[in-house]
Amino acid sequence: MLLAVAGWLLAVPLGLAVAGALCADGPEGRPDGVFVANDIMAFGVIDGLRRAGVAIPGDTSLVGFDDLPQARWMASSKAAC
């Protein structure tokens, strides 16, 4: 299953909300991958999934869209909570 999320306003909080929804049903309800409309929203998804103990890319894959230079900082961080 793949989940696509779009939105620009309040991108980080929306990403956190998406991550919370993804984790609500436990590992069985989590998609294999998430595509978000922009990298800022991806930051929120990353933060929320890591808080829930989800490893990226181990448990769930994540793709952002606009290739911000800052996205490389998040991609290089391998820590999972």
C-alpha positions, 0 to 999 in steps of 0.5 A: 500500500502507498499513501500520497499526501499533498498540502503546503500550509502548515506542512510540518504539523500536517506531516506530524498528523499524517505520521500519527494516523499511520501509526494508529493501527500498528505495524499491520496498518502502516503503508509500505511507503509514503509520498508527500508533496514537499520536503518540509512535510516530509520532515514532519512525517520523519519526526512523527514516525521516528517518535513512534519507533518506526524506522525509515527506510526499514519499516516504511519508505518516504519520498518528498518532492521538491529536493530542498538542500536541507532534505539531505540532512534528514536523509543522512540521519539513520537514527530510529527512536 
